[in-house]
Amino acid sequence: MVAALAPDVVFHSPITFKPFEGREAVSTLFGVLLSTFEEFRYTDELDAGGVKALVFEARVGDRQVQGLDLLRFDDQGLIADFTVMVRPLSGAMALAEAVGKGLERRAAEGAPA
């Protein structure tokens, strides 16, 4: 997935106000997400001329979550803008806690946040 990101990709998280910017920062976030989400699977795909929406289901700890990845592409076909939405609120809160801890752990190990 990292190879599909534009170098200057902007990632809008459902749990932070400020977006993650750049391939390296988003790649680090993806690493944390891969260790956070369990039973992750895409259930639906919607495509509308340069914009793709991918609906997913996953588990975060004991919380089931549903979400949507909204992808916008640049002229080279790379993901330029990546927005994620997650529900329900209890799942988003569990995700925020788990990702926060994962990013702190990565920062302590010297990985970029």
Secondary structure, DSSP 8 states (H G I E B T S, - for coil): -GGGEEEEEEEE-SS-SS-EESHHHHHHHHHHHHHH-EEEEEEEEEE-SSEEEEEEEEEETTEEEEEEEEEEE-TTS-EEEEEEEEESHHHHHHHHHHHHHHHHHHHHTT---
